[in-house]
Amino acid sequence: MNMRIEPRKTTDRGGYLMLPLKKNVPQPKDETWALVICPKCGCECWDRPLPEGFTEEMFSGKLCTMCALKENLRNGG
Ligand SMILES: [Zn+2]
């Protein structure tokens, strides 16, 4: 399944940070990726440093890709 994610702007607020699922991305891209557990579904996913200009306060939280997509859809993006 290929999904195109639009680049996020630094002015955007809310929404969930997407953590790539380990089952989709078995190997971390580099040593900055940390294996964490999705707080919603409990599956293993990768936590990554935020890009320049972004802070965690800009987001509603962090969830695995699937949970984040569901939550973002439910909240209208
Ligand atoms: Zn999840």
N, CA, C, O and the ligand as a Tripos MOL2 file, in Angstrom:
@<TRIPOS>MOLECULE
protein
  309   307    78     0     0
PROTEIN
NO_CHARGES

@<TRIPOS>ATOM
      1 N           0.8460   -1.1950    0.0000 N.3       1 MET1
      2 CA          0.0000    0.0000    0.0000 C.3       1 MET1
      3 C           0.8810    1.2450    0.0000 C.2       1 MET1
      4 O           1.7080    1.4240    0.8940 O.2       1 MET1
      5 N           0.7080    2.0820   -0.9760 N.am      2 ASN2
      6 CA          1.4800    3.3150   -1.0480 C.3       2 ASN2
      7 C           0.5980    4.5140   -0.7250 C.2       2 ASN2
      8 O          -0.4290    4.7460   -1.3620 O.2       2 ASN2
      9 N           1.0180    5.2520    0.2600 N.am      3 MET3
     10 CA          0.2560    6.4420    0.6070 C.3       3 MET3
     11 C           1.1650    7.6530    0.5020 C.2       3 MET3
     12 O           2.3080    7.6360    0.9590 O.2       3 MET3
     13 N           0.6510    8.6690   -0.0900 N.am      4 ARG4
     14 CA          1.4270    9.8810   -0.2490 C.3       4 ARG4
     15 C           1.1020   10.8190    0.9030 C.2       4 ARG4
     16 O          -0.0510   11.1930    1.1140 O.2       4 ARG4
     17 N           2.1200   11.1840    1.6300 N.am      5 ILE5
     18 CA          1.9230   12.0930    2.7500 C.3       5 ILE5
     19 C           2.3940   13.4870    2.3320 C.2       5 ILE5
     20 O           3.5480   13.6780    1.9480 O.2       5 ILE5
     21 N           1.5030   14.4280    2.4120 N.am      6 GLU6
     22 CA          1.8720   15.7980    2.0520 C.3       6 GLU6
     23 C           2.8500   16.3580    3.0740 C.2       6 GLU6
     24 O           2.7180   16.1040    4.2720 O.2       6 GLU6
     25 N           3.8260   17.1180    2.6040 N.am      7 PRO7
     26 CA          4.7650   17.7220    3.5500 C.3       7 PRO7
     27 C           4.0290   18.6460    4.5180 C.2       7 PRO7
     28 O           3.1370   19.4010    4.1340 O.2       7 PRO7
     29 N           4.4210   18.5620    5.7510 N.am      8 ARG8
     30 CA          3.7720   19.3690    6.7750 C.3       8 ARG8
     31 C           4.4510   20.7240    6.8630 C.2       8 ARG8
     32 O           5.6730   20.8420    6.7670 O.2       8 ARG8
     33 N           3.6240   21.7370    7.0490 N.am      9 LYS9
     34 CA          4.1750   23.0820    7.1900 C.3       9 LYS9
     35 C           4.3900   23.3930    8.6670 C.2       9 LYS9
     36 O           3.7010   22.8480    9.5290 O.2       9 LYS9
     37 N           5.3480   24.2710    8.9560 N.am     10 THR10
     38 CA          5.6280   24.6100   10.3460 C.3      10 THR10
     39 C           4.4700   25.3790   10.9700 C.2      10 THR10
     40 O           4.4100   25.5240   12.1910 O.2      10 THR10
     41 N           3.5460   25.8770   10.1410 N.am     11 THR11
     42 CA          2.3930   26.6090   10.6660 C.3      11 THR11
     43 C           1.2440   25.6720   11.0180 C.2      11 THR11
     44 O           0.2810   26.0880   11.6620 O.2      11 THR11
     45 N           1.3370   24.4190   10.6040 N.am     12 ASP12
     46 CA          0.2780   23.4580   10.9150 C.3      12 ASP12
     47 C           0.2750   23.1530   12.4040 C.2      12 ASP12
     48 O           1.3200   23.1200   13.0540 O.2      12 ASP12
     49 N          -0.9260   22.9310   12.9270 N.am     13 ARG13
     50 CA         -1.0360   22.5660   14.3360 C.3      13 ARG13
     51 C          -1.9500   21.3550   14.4630 C.2      13 ARG13
     52 O          -2.8050   21.1070   13.6130 O.2      13 ARG13
     53 N          -1.7520   20.6210   15.5270 N.am     14 GLY14
     54 CA         -2.6010   19.4630   15.7680 C.3      14 GLY14
     55 C          -2.2100   18.2950   14.8890 C.2      14 GLY14
     56 O          -1.2050   18.3470   14.1800 O.2      14 GLY14
     57 N          -2.9980   17.2560   14.9370 N.am     15 GLY15
     58 CA         -2.6510   16.0670   14.1920 C.3      15 GLY15
     59 C          -1.6080   15.2580   14.9440 C.2      15 GLY15
     60 O          -1.0040   15.7310   15.9060 O.2      15 GLY15
     61 N          -1.4120   14.0510   14.4940 N.am     16 TYR16
     62 CA         -0.4870   13.1650   15.1900 C.3      16 TYR16
     63 C           0.7690   12.9390   14.3740 C.2      16 TYR16
     64 O           0.7240   12.7990   13.1520 O.2      16 TYR16
     65 N           1.8870   12.9070   15.0740 N.am     17 LEU17
     66 CA          3.1360   12.5060   14.4460 C.3      17 LEU17
     67 C           3.0520   11.0310   14.0910 C.2      17 LEU17
     68 O           2.5940   10.2190   14.8940 O.2      17 LEU17
     69 N           3.4900   10.6880   12.9000 N.am     18 MET18
     70 CA          3.4270    9.2940   12.4710 C.3      18 MET18
     71 C           4.7540    8.5990   12.7100 C.2      18 MET18
     72 O           5.8020    9.0380   12.2350 O.2      18 MET18
     73 N           4.6880    7.5160   13.4490 N.am     19 LEU19
     74 CA          5.8740    6.7000   13.6680 C.3      19 LEU19
     75 C           5.7920    5.4900   12.7440 C.2      19 LEU19
     76 O           4.8350    4.7210   12.8220 O.2      19 LEU19
     77 N           6.7840    5.3100   11.8710 N.am     20 PRO20
     78 CA          6.7490    4.1730   10.9400 C.3      20 PRO20
     79 C           6.6910    2.8480   11.7060 C.2      20 PRO20
     80 O           7.4150    2.6510   12.6820 O.2      20 PRO20
     81 N           5.8360    1.9640   11.2570 N.am     21 LEU21
     82 CA          5.7120    0.6550   11.9020 C.3      21 LEU21
     83 C           6.9290   -0.1980   11.6000 C.2      21 LEU21
     84 O           7.4560   -0.1960   10.4870 O.2      21 LEU21
     85 N           7.3660   -0.9330   12.6270 N.am     22 LYS22
     86 CA          8.5260   -1.7860   12.4290 C.3      22 LYS22
     87 C           8.2380   -2.8760   11.4030 C.2      22 LYS22
     88 O           9.1350   -3.3080   10.6800 O.2      22 LYS22
     89 N           6.9920   -3.3150   11.3430 N.am     23 LYS23
     90 CA          6.6700   -4.3520   10.3560 C.3      23 LYS23
     91 C           6.7480   -3.8240    8.9310 C.2      23 LYS23
     92 O           6.9500   -4.5970    7.9940 O.2      23 LYS23
     93 N           6.5870   -2.4890    8.7550 N.am     24 ASN24
     94 CA          6.7540   -1.8790    7.4370 C.3      24 ASN24
     95 C           8.1970   -1.4990    7.1680 C.2      24 ASN24
     96 O           8.6740   -1.5910    6.0370 O.2      24 ASN24
     97 N           8.8880   -1.0700    8.2140 N.am     25 VAL25
     98 CA         10.2840   -0.6460    8.1040 C.3      25 VAL25
     99 C          11.0870   -1.4300    9.1310 C.2      25 VAL25
    100 O          11.2950   -0.9570   10.2480 O.2      25 VAL25
    101 N          11.5410   -2.6290    8.7610 N.am     26 PRO26
    102 CA         12.2120   -3.5040    9.7410 C.3      26 PRO26
    103 C          13.5170   -2.9350   10.2740 C.2      26 PRO26
    104 O          13.8860   -3.1840   11.4210 O.2      26 PRO26
    105 N          14.2170   -2.1690    9.4400 N.am     27 GLN27
    106 CA         15.5100   -1.6260    9.8540 C.3      27 GLN27
    107 C          15.4400   -0.1130    9.9670 C.2      27 GLN27
    108 O          14.9180    0.5470    9.0680 O.2      27 GLN27
    109 N          15.9560    0.4500   11.0570 N.am     28 PRO28
    110 CA         15.9830    1.9150   11.1700 C.3      28 PRO28
    111 C          16.8860    2.5250   10.1130 C.2      28 PRO28
    112 O          17.8800    1.9270    9.7010 O.2      28 PRO28
    113 N          16.5210    3.7320    9.6790 N.am     29 LYS29
    114 CA         17.2820    4.3840    8.6250 C.3      29 LYS29
    115 C          18.6560    4.8130    9.1520 C.2      29 LYS29
    116 O          19.6580    4.7310    8.4430 O.2      29 LYS29
    117 N          18.6830    5.2650   10.3920 N.am     30 ASP30
    118 CA         19.9680    5.5970   11.0060 C.3      30 ASP30
    119 C          19.8320    5.4670   12.5230 C.2      30 ASP30
    120 O          18.7830    5.0740   13.0340 O.2      30 ASP30
    121 N          20.9120    5.8060   13.2340 N.am     31 GLU31
    122 CA         20.9400    5.5370   14.6730 C.3      31 GLU31
    123 C          20.0630    6.4990   15.4780 C.2      31 GLU31
    124 O          19.9180    6.3390   16.6890 O.2      31 GLU31
    125 N          19.4750    7.5040   14.8040 N.am     32 THR32
    126 CA         18.6000    8.4250   15.5260 C.3      32 THR32
    127 C          17.2040    7.8270   15.7460 C.2      32 THR32
    128 O          16.4320    8.3210   16.5670 O.2      32 THR32
    129 N          16.8960    6.7780   15.0160 N.am     33 TRP33
    130 CA         15.5840    6.1410   15.1700 C.3      33 TRP33
    131 C          15.5760    5.2810   16.4290 C.2      33 TRP33
    132 O          16.5050    4.5100   16.6650 O.2      33 TRP33
    133 N          14.5410    5.4140   17.2230 N.am     34 ALA34
    134 CA         14.4350    4.6360   18.4490 C.3      34 ALA34
    135 C          13.1680    3.7910   18.4070 C.2      34 ALA34
    136 O          12.0970    4.2730   18.0370 O.2      34 ALA34
    137 N          13.3050    2.5330   18.7890 N.am     35 LEU35
    138 CA         12.1530    1.6440   18.7840 C.3      35 LEU35
    139 C          11.2640    1.9570   19.9930 C.2      35 LEU35
    140 O          11.7120    1.9020   21.1380 O.2      35 LEU35
    141 N          10.0040    2.2830   19.7180 N.am     36 VAL36
    142 CA          9.0550    2.5930   20.7830 C.3      36 VAL36
    143 C           7.7740    1.7820   20.5490 C.2      36 VAL36
    144 O           7.5930    1.1380   19.5160 O.2      36 VAL36
    145 N           6.9080    1.8440   21.5440 N.am     37 ILE37
    146 CA          5.6300    1.1370   21.4510 C.3      37 ILE37
    147 C           4.5280    2.1680   21.2360 C.2      37 ILE37
    148 O           4.4420    3.1520   21.9710 O.2      37 ILE37
    149 N           3.6920    1.9470   20.2330 N.am     38 CYS38
    150 CA          2.5680    2.8450   19.9950 C.3      38 CYS38
    151 C           1.6700    2.8590   21.2330 C.2      38 CYS38
    152 O           1.2430    1.8040   21.7000 O.2      38 CYS38
    153 N           1.3800    4.0590   21.7710 N.am     39 PRO39
    154 CA          0.5780    4.1390   22.9880 C.3      39 PRO39
    155 C          -0.8630    3.6790   22.7780 C.2      39 PRO39
    156 O          -1.5690    3.3930   23.7450 O.2      39 PRO39
    157 N          -1.2980    3.6070   21.5340 N.am     40 LYS40
    158 CA         -2.6860    3.2570   21.2650 C.3      40 LYS40
    159 C          -2.8740    1.7610   21.0010 C.2      40 LYS40
    160 O          -3.7290    1.1190   21.6110 O.2      40 LYS40
    161 N          -2.0620    1.2120   20.0800 N.am     41 CYS41
    162 CA         -2.2790   -0.1820   19.7030 C.3      41 CYS41
    163 C          -1.1790   -1.0980   20.2360 C.2      41 CYS41
    164 O          -1.3210   -2.3200   20.1850 O.2      41 CYS41
    165 N          -0.0820   -0.5270   20.7460 N.am     42 GLY42
    166 CA          0.9470   -1.3360   21.3720 C.3      42 GLY42
    167 C           1.8960   -2.0250   20.4170 C.2      42 GLY42
    168 O           2.6720   -2.8830   20.8390 O.2      42 GLY42
    169 N           1.8580   -1.6720   19.1310 N.am     43 CYS43
    170 CA          2.7790   -2.3100   18.2020 C.3      43 CYS43
    171 C           4.1030   -1.5380   18.1730 C.2      43 CYS43
    172 O           4.1690   -0.3760   18.5750 O.2      43 CYS43
    173 N           5.1340   -2.1970   17.6970 N.am     44 GLU44
    174 CA          6.4560   -1.5840   17.6560 C.3      44 GLU44
    175 C           6.5560   -0.6160   16.4870 C.2      44 GLU44
    176 O           6.1570   -0.9310   15.3660 O.2      44 GLU44
    177 N           7.0880    0.5540   16.7630 N.am     45 CYS45
    178 CA          7.2760    1.5340   15.7060 C.3      45 CYS45
    179 C           8.5010    2.3750   16.0200 C.2      45 CYS45
    180 O           9.0730    2.2820   17.1050 O.2      45 CYS45
    181 N           8.8930    3.1930   15.0610 N.am     46 TRP46
    182 CA         10.1370    3.9640   15.1590 C.3      46 TRP46
    183 C           9.8530    5.4150   15.4880 C.2      46 TRP46
    184 O           9.1000    6.0920   14.7880 O.2      46 TRP46
    185 N          10.4670    5.8820   16.5620 N.am     47 ASP47
    186 CA         10.4040    7.2890   16.9080 C.3      47 ASP47
    187 C          11.6050    7.9840   16.2750 C.2      47 ASP47
    188 O          12.7410    7.5230   16.3870 O.2      47 ASP47
    189 N          11.3300    9.0910   15.6130 N.am     48 ARG48
    190 CA         12.4030    9.8000   14.9260 C.3      48 ARG48
    191 C          12.5070   11.2300   15.4420 C.2      48 ARG48
    192 O          11.5130   11.7860   15.9100 O.2      48 ARG48
    193 N          13.6970   11.8390   15.3670 N.am     49 PRO49
    194 CA         13.8190   13.2460   15.7760 C.3      49 PRO49
    195 C          12.9420   14.1170   14.8900 C.2      49 PRO49
    196 O          12.7570   13.8190   13.7090 O.2      49 PRO49
    197 N          12.4130   15.1710   15.4450 N.am     50 LEU50
    198 CA         11.5840   16.0780   14.6670 C.3      50 LEU50
    199 C          12.4470   16.8820   13.7040 C.2      50 LEU50
    200 O          13.5790   17.2470   14.0200 O.2      50 LEU50
    201 N          11.8900   17.1520   12.5180 N.am     51 PRO51
    202 CA         12.6530   17.9930   11.5850 C.3      51 PRO51
    203 C          12.8450   19.3930   12.1470 C.2      51 PRO51
    204 O          12.1190   19.8310   13.0380 O.2      51 PRO51
    205 N          13.8230   20.0700   11.6120 N.am     52 GLU52
    206 CA         14.1150   21.4470   12.0110 C.3      52 GLU52
    207 C          12.8530   22.3040   11.9440 C.2      52 GLU52
    208 O          12.1160   22.2600   10.9600 O.2      52 GLU52
    209 N          12.6110   23.0860   13.0000 N.am     53 GLY53
    210 CA         11.4770   24.0000   12.9780 C.3      53 GLY53
    211 C          10.2140   23.4240   13.5950 C.2      53 GLY53
    212 O           9.2260   24.1390   13.7630 O.2      53 GLY53
    213 N          10.2320   22.1500   13.9330 N.am     54 PHE54
    214 CA          9.0570   21.5160   14.5200 C.3      54 PHE54
    215 C           9.2970   21.2150   15.9980 C.2      54 PHE54
    216 O          10.4040   20.8620   16.4040 O.2      54 PHE54
    217 N           8.2460   21.3600   16.7870 N.am     55 THR55
    218 CA          8.3230   20.9530   18.1790 C.3      55 THR55
    219 C           7.1470   20.0320   18.4780 C.2      55 THR55
    220 O           6.1390   20.0490   17.7710 O.2      55 THR55
    221 N           7.2800   19.2400   19.5130 N.am     56 GLU56
    222 CA          6.2210   18.2820   19.8500 C.3      56 GLU56
    223 C           4.9280   18.9870   20.2260 C.2      56 GLU56
    224 O           3.8470   18.4100   20.1070 O.2      56 GLU56
    225 N           5.0360   20.2550   20.6870 N.am     57 GLU57
    226 CA          3.8220   20.9960   21.0630 C.3      57 GLU57
    227 C           2.9190   21.2550   19.8590 C.2      57 GLU57
    228 O           1.7260   21.5160   20.0140 O.2      57 GLU57
    229 N           3.4920   21.1830   18.6660 N.am     58 MET58
    230 CA          2.6910   21.4290   17.4600 C.3      58 MET58
    231 C           1.7730   20.2510   17.1480 C.2      58 MET58
    232 O           0.8940   20.3530   16.2920 O.2      58 MET58
    233 N           1.9790   19.1400   17.8410 N.am     59 PHE59
    234 CA          1.2360   17.9360   17.5070 C.3      59 PHE59
    235 C           0.3670   17.4940   18.6790 C.2      59 PHE59
    236 O           0.6200   17.8480   19.8300 O.2      59 PHE59
    237 N          -0.6570   16.7160   18.3620 N.am     60 SER60
    238 CA         -1.5150   16.1910   19.4150 C.3      60 SER60
    239 C          -0.8450   15.0400   20.1470 C.2      60 SER60
    240 O          -1.2170   14.7120   21.2740 O.2      60 SER60
    241 N           0.1340   14.4320   19.5100 N.am     61 GLY61
    242 CA          0.8310   13.3140   20.1200 C.3      61 GLY61
    243 C           1.5140   12.4890   19.0560 C.2      61 GLY61
    244 O           1.5390   12.8550   17.8810 O.2      61 GLY61
    245 N           2.0710   11.3650   19.4870 N.am     62 LYS62
    246 CA          2.7540   10.4680   18.5630 C.3      62 LYS62
    247 C           2.0290    9.1340   18.5400 C.2      62 LYS62
    248 O           1.7100    8.5660   19.5840 O.2      62 LYS62
    249 N           1.7770    8.6490   17.3450 N.am     63 LEU63
    250 CA          1.1470    7.3390   17.1850 C.3      63 LEU63
    251 C           1.7880    6.6370   15.9960 C.2      63 LEU63
    252 O           2.4070    7.2720   15.1420 O.2      63 LEU63
    253 N           1.6320    5.3190   15.9550 N.am     64 CYS64
    254 CA          2.1240    4.6000   14.7870 C.3      64 CYS64
    255 C           1.3600    5.0690   13.5470 C.2      64 CYS64
    256 O           0.3080    5.6990   13.6590 O.2      64 CYS64
    257 N           1.8930    4.7610   12.3770 N.am     65 THR65
    258 CA          1.3190    5.2560   11.1360 C.3      65 THR65
    259 C          -0.1760    4.9620   11.0280 C.2      65 THR65
    260 O          -0.9630    5.8400   10.6770 O.2      65 THR65
    261 N          -0.5580    3.7320   11.3280 N.am     66 MET66
    262 CA         -1.9550    3.3560   11.1720 C.3      66 MET66
    263 C          -2.8590    4.1230   12.1370 C.2      66 MET66
    264 O          -3.9010    4.6400   11.7330 O.2      66 MET66
    265 N          -2.4680    4.1980   13.3940 N.am     67 CYS67
    266 CA         -3.2740    4.9160   14.3810 C.3      67 CYS67
    267 C          -3.3280    6.4060   14.0560 C.2      67 CYS67
    268 O          -4.3780    7.0350   14.1850 O.2      67 CYS67
    269 N          -2.2020    6.9670   13.6360 N.am     68 ALA68
    270 CA         -2.1530    8.3940   13.3120 C.3      68 ALA68
    271 C          -3.0790    8.7070   12.1410 C.2      68 ALA68
    272 O          -3.7990    9.7050   12.1560 O.2      68 ALA68
    273 N          -3.0530    7.8470   11.1330 N.am     69 LEU69
    274 CA         -3.9350    8.0640    9.9860 C.3      69 LEU69
    275 C          -5.3930    8.0430   10.4190 C.2      69 LEU69
    276 O          -6.1840    8.8980   10.0210 O.2      69 LEU69
    277 N          -5.7350    7.0610   11.2360 N.am     70 LYS70
    278 CA         -7.1170    6.9530   11.7050 C.3      70 LYS70
    279 C          -7.5190    8.1780   12.5040 C.2      70 LYS70
    280 O          -8.5930    8.7420   12.2980 O.2      70 LYS70
    281 N          -6.6500    8.5840   13.4180 N.am     71 GLU71
    282 CA         -6.9660    9.7410   14.2710 C.3      71 GLU71
    283 C          -7.0480   11.0190   13.4480 C.2      71 GLU71
    284 O          -7.9450   11.8360   13.6550 O.2      71 GLU71
    285 N          -6.1180   11.1940   12.5150 N.am     72 ASN72
    286 CA         -6.1200   12.4010   11.7120 C.3      72 ASN72
    287 C          -7.3630   12.4540   10.8270 C.2      72 ASN72
    288 O          -7.9350   13.5240   10.6180 O.2      72 ASN72
    289 N          -7.7790   11.3000   10.3080 N.am     73 LEU73
    290 CA         -8.9970   11.2650    9.4980 C.3      73 LEU73
    291 C         -10.2050   11.6470   10.3440 C.2      73 LEU73
    292 O         -11.0620   12.4260    9.9280 O.2      73 LEU73
    293 N         -10.2460   11.0700   11.5520 N.am     74 ARG74
    294 CA        -11.3840   11.3040   12.4240 C.3      74 ARG74
    295 C         -11.4900   12.7820   12.8190 C.2      74 ARG74
    296 O         -12.5810   13.3230   12.9980 O.2      74 ARG74
    297 N         -10.3220   13.4100   12.9490 N.am     75 ASN75
    298 CA        -10.3080   14.8140   13.3500 C.3      75 ASN75
    299 C         -10.2910   15.7520   12.1510 C.2      75 ASN75
    300 O         -10.0380   16.9480   12.2920 O.2      75 ASN75
    301 N         -10.5590   15.2090   10.9860 N.am     76 GLY76
    302 CA        -10.6360   16.0430    9.7890 C.3      76 GLY76
    303 C          -9.2750   16.5040    9.2950 C.2      76 GLY76
    304 O          -9.1630   17.5700    8.6890 O.2      76 GLY76
    305 N          -8.2580   15.7240    9.5440 N.am     77 GLY77
    306 CA         -6.9300   16.0650    9.0620 C.3      77 GLY77
    307 C          -6.2150   16.7890   10.1520 C.2      77 GLY77
    308 O          -5.0620   17.1830    9.9790 O.2      77 GLY77
    309 ZN         -0.7510    2.2280   16.7620 Zn       78 ZN78
@<TRIPOS>BOND
     1     1     2 1
     2     2     3 1
     3     3     4 2
     4     3     5 am
     5     5     6 1
     6     6     7 1
     7     7     8 2
     8     7     9 am
     9     9    10 1
    10    10    11 1
    11    11    12 2
    12    11    13 am
    13    13    14 1
    14    14    15 1
    15    15    16 2
    16    15    17 am
    17    17    18 1
    18    18    19 1
    19    19    20 2
    20    19    21 am
    21    21    22 1
    22    22    23 1
    23    23    24 2
    24    23    25 am
    25    25    26 1
    26    26    27 1
    27    27    28 2
    28    27    29 am
    29    29    30 1
    30    30    31 1
    31    31    32 2
    32    31    33 am
    33    33    34 1
    34    34    35 1
    35    35    36 2
    36    35    37 am
    37    37    38 1
    38    38    39 1
    39    39    40 2
    40    39    41 am
    41    41    42 1
    42    42    43 1
    43    43    44 2
    44    43    45 am
    45    45    46 1
    46    46    47 1
    47    47    48 2
    48    47    49 am
    49    49    50 1
    50    50    51 1
    51    51    52 2
    52    51    53 am
    53    53    54 1
    54    54    55 1
    55    55    56 2
    56    55    57 am
    57    57    58 1
    58    58    59 1
    59    59    60 2
    60    59    61 am
    61    61    62 1
    62    62    63 1
    63    63    64 2
    64    63    65 am
    65    65    66 1
    66    66    67 1
    67    67    68 2
    68    67    69 am
    69    69    70 1
    70    70    71 1
    71    71    72 2
    72    71    73 am
    73    73    74 1
    74    74    75 1
    75    75    76 2
    76    75    77 am
    77    77    78 1
    78    78    79 1
    79    79    80 2
    80    79    81 am
    81    81    82 1
    82    82    83 1
    83    83    84 2
    84    83    85 am
    85    85    86 1
    86    86    87 1
    87    87    88 2
    88    87    89 am
    89    89    90 1
    90    90    91 1
    91    91    92 2
    92    91    93 am
    93    93    94 1
    94    94    95 1
    95    95    96 2
    96    95    97 am
    97    97    98 1
    98    98    99 1
    99    99   100 2
   100    99   101 am
   101   101   102 1
   102   102   103 1
   103   103   104 2
   104   103   105 am
   105   105   106 1
   106   106   107 1
   107   107   108 2
   108   107   109 am
   109   109   110 1
   110   110   111 1
   111   111   112 2
   112   111   113 am
   113   113   114 1
   114   114   115 1
   115   115   116 2
   116   115   117 am
   117   117   118 1
   118   118   119 1
   119   119   120 2
   120   119   121 am
   121   121   122 1
   122   122   123 1
   123   123   124 2
   124   123   125 am
   125   125   126 1
   126   126   127 1
   127   127   128 2
   128   127   129 am
   129   129   130 1
   130   130   131 1
   131   131   132 2
   132   131   133 am
   133   133   134 1
   134   134   135 1
   135   135   136 2
   136   135   137 am
   137   137   138 1
   138   138   139 1
   139   139   140 2
   140   139   141 am
   141   141   142 1
   142   142   143 1
   143   143   144 2
   144   143   145 am
   145   145   146 1
   146   146   147 1
   147   147   148 2
   148   147   149 am
   149   149   150 1
   150   150   151 1
   151   151   152 2
   152   151   153 am
   153   153   154 1
   154   154   155 1
   155   155   156 2
   156   155   157 am
   157   157   158 1
   158   158   159 1
   159   159   160 2
   160   159   161 am
   161   161   162 1
   162   162   163 1
   163   163   164 2
   164   163   165 am
   165   165   166 1
   166   166   167 1
   167   167   168 2
   168   167   169 am
   169   169   170 1
   170   170   171 1
   171   171   172 2
   172   171   173 am
   173   173   174 1
   174   174   175 1
   175   175   176 2
   176   175   177 am
   177   177   178 1
   178   178   179 1
   179   179   180 2
   180   179   181 am
   181   181   182 1
   182   182   183 1
   183   183   184 2
   184   183   185 am
   185   185   186 1
   186   186   187 1
   187   187   188 2
   188   187   189 am
   189   189   190 1
   190   190   191 1
   191   191   192 2
   192   191   193 am
   193   193   194 1
   194   194   195 1
   195   195   196 2
   196   195   197 am
   197   197   198 1
   198   198   199 1
   199   199   200 2
   200   199   201 am
   201   201   202 1
   202   202   203 1
   203   203   204 2
   204   203   205 am
   205   205   206 1
   206   206   207 1
   207   207   208 2
   208   207   209 am
   209   209   210 1
   210   210   211 1
   211   211   212 2
   212   211   213 am
   213   213   214 1
   214   214   215 1
   215   215   216 2
   216   215   217 am
   217   217   218 1
   218   218   219 1
   219   219   220 2
   220   219   221 am
   221   221   222 1
   222   222   223 1
   223   223   224 2
   224   223   225 am
   225   225   226 1
   226   226   227 1
   227   227   228 2
   228   227   229 am
   229   229   230 1
   230   230   231 1
   231   231   232 2
   232   231   233 am
   233   233   234 1
   234   234   235 1
   235   235   236 2
   236   235   237 am
   237   237   238 1
   238   238   239 1
   239   239   240 2
   240   239   241 am
   241   241   242 1
   242   242   243 1
   243   243   244 2
   244   243   245 am
   245   245   246 1
   246   246   247 1
   247   247   248 2
   248   247   249 am
   249   249   250 1
   250   250   251 1
   251   251   252 2
   252   251   253 am
   253   253   254 1
   254   254   255 1
   255   255   256 2
   256   255   257 am
   257   257   258 1
   258   258   259 1
   259   259   260 2
   260   259   261 am
   261   261   262 1
   262   262   263 1
   263   263   264 2
   264   263   265 am
   265   265   266 1
   266   266   267 1
   267   267   268 2
   268   267   269 am
   269   269   270 1
   270   270   271 1
   271   271   272 2
   272   271   273 am
   273   273   274 1
   274   274   275 1
   275   275   276 2
   276   275   277 am
   277   277   278 1
   278   278   279 1
   279   279   280 2
   280   279   281 am
   281   281   282 1
   282   282   283 1
   283   283   284 2
   284   283   285 am
   285   285   286 1
   286   286   287 1
   287   287   288 2
   288   287   289 am
   289   289   290 1
   290   290   291 1
   291   291   292 2
   292   291   293 am
   293   293   294 1
   294   294   295 1
   295   295   296 2
   296   295   297 am
   297   297   298 1
   298   298   299 1
   299   299   300 2
   300   299   301 am
   301   301   302 1
   302   302   303 1
   303   303   304 2
   304   303   305 am
   305   305   306 1
   306   306   307 1
   307   307   308 2
@<TRIPOS>SUBSTRUCTURE
     1 MET1         2 RESIDUE 1 A MET
     2 ASN2         6 RESIDUE 1 A ASN
     3 MET3        10 RESIDUE 1 A MET
     4 ARG4        14 RESIDUE 1 A ARG
     5 ILE5        18 RESIDUE 1 A ILE
     6 GLU6        22 RESIDUE 1 A GLU
     7 PRO7        26 RESIDUE 1 A PRO
     8 ARG8        30 RESIDUE 1 A ARG
     9 LYS9        34 RESIDUE 1 A LYS
    10 THR10       38 RESIDUE 1 A THR
    11 THR11       42 RESIDUE 1 A THR
    12 ASP12       46 RESIDUE 1 A ASP
    13 ARG13       50 RESIDUE 1 A ARG
    14 GLY14       54 RESIDUE 1 A GLY
    15 GLY15       58 RESIDUE 1 A GLY
    16 TYR16       62 RESIDUE 1 A TYR
    17 LEU17       66 RESIDUE 1 A LEU
    18 MET18       70 RESIDUE 1 A MET
    19 LEU19       74 RESIDUE 1 A LEU
    20 PRO20       78 RESIDUE 1 A PRO
    21 LEU21       82 RESIDUE 1 A LEU
    22 LYS22       86 RESIDUE 1 A LYS
    23 LYS23       90 RESIDUE 1 A LYS
    24 ASN24       94 RESIDUE 1 A ASN
    25 VAL25       98 RESIDUE 1 A VAL
    26 PRO26      102 RESIDUE 1 A PRO
    27 GLN27      106 RESIDUE 1 A GLN
    28 PRO28      110 RESIDUE 1 A PRO
    29 LYS29      114 RESIDUE 1 A LYS
    30 ASP30      118 RESIDUE 1 A ASP
    31 GLU31      122 RESIDUE 1 A GLU
    32 THR32      126 RESIDUE 1 A THR
    33 TRP33      130 RESIDUE 1 A TRP
    34 ALA34      134 RESIDUE 1 A ALA
    35 LEU35      138 RESIDUE 1 A LEU
    36 VAL36      142 RESIDUE 1 A VAL
    37 ILE37      146 RESIDUE 1 A ILE
    38 CYS38      150 RESIDUE 1 A CYS
    39 PRO39      154 RESIDUE 1 A PRO
    40 LYS40      158 RESIDUE 1 A LYS
    41 CYS41      162 RESIDUE 1 A CYS
    42 GLY42      166 RESIDUE 1 A GLY
    43 CYS43      170 RESIDUE 1 A CYS
    44 GLU44      174 RESIDUE 1 A GLU
    45 CYS45      178 RESIDUE 1 A CYS
    46 TRP46      182 RESIDUE 1 A TRP
    47 ASP47      186 RESIDUE 1 A ASP
    48 ARG48      190 RESIDUE 1 A ARG
    49 PRO49      194 RESIDUE 1 A PRO
    50 LEU50      198 RESIDUE 1 A LEU
    51 PRO51      202 RESIDUE 1 A PRO
    52 GLU52      206 RESIDUE 1 A GLU
    53 GLY53      210 RESIDUE 1 A GLY
    54 PHE54      214 RESIDUE 1 A PHE
    55 THR55      218 RESIDUE 1 A THR
    56 GLU56      222 RESIDUE 1 A GLU
    57 GLU57      226 RESIDUE 1 A GLU
    58 MET58      230 RESIDUE 1 A MET
    59 PHE59      234 RESIDUE 1 A PHE
    60 SER60      238 RESIDUE 1 A SER
    61 GLY61      242 RESIDUE 1 A GLY
    62 LYS62      246 RESIDUE 1 A LYS
    63 LEU63      250 RESIDUE 1 A LEU
    64 CYS64      254 RESIDUE 1 A CYS
    65 THR65      258 RESIDUE 1 A THR
    66 MET66      262 RESIDUE 1 A MET
    67 CYS67      266 RESIDUE 1 A CYS
    68 ALA68      270 RESIDUE 1 A ALA
    69 LEU69      274 RESIDUE 1 A LEU
    70 LYS70      278 RESIDUE 1 A LYS
    71 GLU71      282 RESIDUE 1 A GLU
    72 ASN72      286 RESIDUE 1 A ASN
    73 LEU73      290 RESIDUE 1 A LEU
    74 ARG74      294 RESIDUE 1 A ARG
    75 ASN75      298 RESIDUE 1 A ASN
    76 GLY76      302 RESIDUE 1 A GLY
    77 GLY77      306 RESIDUE 1 A GLY
    78 ZN78       309 GROUP 0 **** ****
